[in-house]
């Protein structure tokens, strides 16, 4: 029997303490045994202007994973056509690995707009581990949307809503803006990630 693996998709530009905490929370509070950060070289849903070179982002994510045995880096999207669509990545992952059981770790806002994603029906064949918003409880909103998906797909969509989780109010945008303004961002980043950023002068003076 294979492992239960949580796929955490994102640009991780850069990876923050919030990303790290989410991955560890999923491992400690669900049946997921391992979390893989699936790094997108080109996210079709995000502005690419401030996107750091993918190899540098991988280095920072790897630095975090090195501190936790159940966190891994997944670079599969580097070998796929751009832009990176989640449905295509999932198809490739399952073609390469039929042994393990994959789940998708997804933010609340992303889930609530999932019907707009390419081939979202294929994405929903995978169980979803849903993260709450960092501001308030939106369980009723979630239930209403899930019922619509269930009706449209004529089946019960598998979603585990981590309602009790406290999301750190940290975004990669906050980090990038703080660095450009020469502010202290040490409370937002893993110390090893901050060290890499400082050593390579990343996100400062237009460095990418």
C-alpha positions in Angstrom: 0.0 0.0 0.0 1.3 3.4 -0.9 1.5 6.6 1.1 -1.1 9.3 1.4 0.5 12.4 -0.1 -0.7 16.0 0.1 0.1 18.1 -3.0 0.5 21.7 -2.1 0.6 23.7 -5.4 2.0 27.2 -5.6 4.6 29.7 -6.9 6.2 29.9 -3.4 7.6 33.3 -4.4 9.1 33.0 -1.8 8.0 30.2 0.6 6.8 31.8 3.9 6.3 30.6 7.4 2.6 30.3 6.6 3.3 27.8 3.8 5.5 25.8 6.2 3.0 25.8 9.0 0.2 24.7 6.7 2.2 21.7 5.4 3.1 20.7 9.0 -0.5 21.2 10.2 -1.8 18.9 7.5 0.6 16.2 8.4 -0.1 16.5 12.1 -3.9 16.8 11.9 -4.9 14.6 9.0 -4.1 11.2 7.6 -1.6 12.7 5.2 1.9 11.2 5.6 3.9 13.5 3.4 3.4 16.9 1.8 5.0 17.8 -1.6 5.4 21.4 -2.5 4.5 21.5 -6.3 6.4 24.5 -7.5 4.9 26.2 -10.5 7.3 27.9 -13.0 4.3 29.8 -14.5 1.0 30.0 -12.6 -1.7 31.1 -15.1 -3.7 32.7 -12.3 -1.0 35.0 -11.1 0.9 38.1 -12.3 4.3 36.9 -13.6 6.1 40.3 -13.3 7.5 39.7 -9.8 8.1 36.0 -10.3 11.6 35.0 -9.2 13.5 32.5 -11.3 12.1 29.0 -10.5 15.5 27.5 -9.6 15.9 30.1 -6.9 12.4 29.4 -5.6 13.2 25.7 -5.6 16.3 26.3 -3.5 14.4 28.1 -0.8 11.6 25.5 -0.7 14.3 22.7 -0.5 15.9 24.5 2.4 12.6 24.3 4.4 12.1 20.7 3.4 15.5 19.8 4.6 14.4 20.6 8.2 11.3 18.3 8.0 11.5 14.7 6.9 7.8 14.6 5.7 8.1 17.7 3.5 9.3 17.3 -0.1 9.9 19.4 -3.2 8.0 18.3 -6.4 9.4 19.9 -9.6 7.3 18.0 -12.1 5.9 21.1 -13.7 9.4 22.1 -14.9 9.1 19.4 -17.5 5.5 20.2 -18.6 4.2 22.7 -21.1 3.6 26.3 -19.9 1.6 27.7 -18.4 1.1 25.1 -15.7 -2.5 23.9 -15.3 -3.3 21.8 -12.2 -5.4 19.3 -14.2 -2.4 18.6 -16.5 0.0 18.2 -13.6 -2.3 15.8 -11.7 -2.7 13.7 -14.8 1.1 13.5 -15.2 1.6 12.7 -11.5 -0.8 9.8 -11.6 0.6 8.4 -14.9 4.1 8.3 -13.3 2.9 7.0 -9.9 -0.1 4.7 -9.6 0.9 3.4 -6.1 0.5 6.4 -3.8 -2.8 8.1 -2.8 -2.7 11.9 -3.7 -4.7 14.6 -2.1 -4.8 18.3 -3.0 -4.1 21.0 -0.4 -6.1 24.1 -1.5 -6.9 27.5 -0.1 -10.4 28.6 0.4 -10.5 31.3 -2.3 -9.0 29.0 -4.9 -11.6 26.3 -4.1 -14.5 28.7 -4.3 -13.4 29.6 -7.9 -12.6 26.1 -8.9 -15.4 25.9 -11.5 -13.4 28.5 -13.5 -10.3 26.3 -13.7 -9.3 24.2 -16.7 -10.9 20.7 -16.5 -11.9 21.3 -12.9 -14.0 18.1 -13.0 -10.7 16.1 -13.3 -9.2 18.0 -10.4 -12.2 17.1 -8.2 -11.5 13.4 -8.8 -8.8 13.9 -6.1 -9.7 14.5 -2.5 -9.4 18.1 -1.4 -7.9 19.3 1.9 -9.4 22.7 2.2 -7.8 25.5 4.2 -9.9 28.2 5.8 -9.5 31.9 5.2 -7.3 33.7 7.6 -10.0 36.2 8.7 -13.3 34.5 9.6 -15.4 31.3 9.5 -16.9 30.7 6.0 -18.3 27.2 6.6 -21.8 28.0 5.3 -20.3 29.6 2.2 -18.2 26.4 1.7 -21.2 24.1 2.1 -23.3 26.1 -0.4 -20.6 25.9 -3.0 -19.9 22.2 -2.4 -23.5 21.3 -2.8 -23.5 23.1 -6.2 -20.4 21.0 -7.2 -22.0 17.8 -6.0 -25.1 18.5 -8.0 -23.2 19.5 -11.1 -21.0 16.4 -11.0 -23.8 14.1 -9.8 -21.6 12.8 -6.9 -20.3 13.8 -3.5 -17.0 15.7 -3.9 -14.5 14.6 -1.4 -13.4 17.7 0.7 -11.9 17.8 4.2 -12.4 21.3 5.6 -9.7 22.2 8.2 -12.1 24.6 9.9 -10.2 24.7 13.2 -6.9 25.7 11.6 -5.5 29.2 12.3 -3.9 30.5 9.1 -0.9 32.9 9.6 -1.8 36.2 7.9 1.4 36.1 5.8 1.6 36.3 2.0 4.6 36.1 -0.3 3.5 39.5 -1.6 4.0 40.9 1.9 7.5 39.5 2.0 8.5 40.8 -1.5 7.2 44.3 -0.6 8.9 44.3 2.7 12.2 43.3 1.2 11.9 46.0 -1.5 11.2 48.6 1.2 14.2 47.3 3.3 11.9 46.3 6.1 12.5 43.5 8.7 10.7 40.4 7.4 12.4 37.9 9.7 9.0 37.1 11.4 7.6 36.1 8.0 10.3 33.6 6.8 12.1 30.5 7.9 15.6 31.7 8.9 17.3 29.6 6.3 15.1 31.1 3.6 15.9 34.6 4.8 19.6 33.8 4.7 19.4 32.7 1.1 17.5 35.9 0.2 20.0 38.1 1.9 23.1 36.2 0.5 21.7 36.5 -3.1 20.1 39.9 -2.7 16.8 38.4 -4.0 13.6 40.5 -4.4 15.7 43.7 -4.0 16.7 46.1 -6.7 14.6 44.2 -9.3 16.6 41.0 -8.7 14.9 38.0 -10.2 
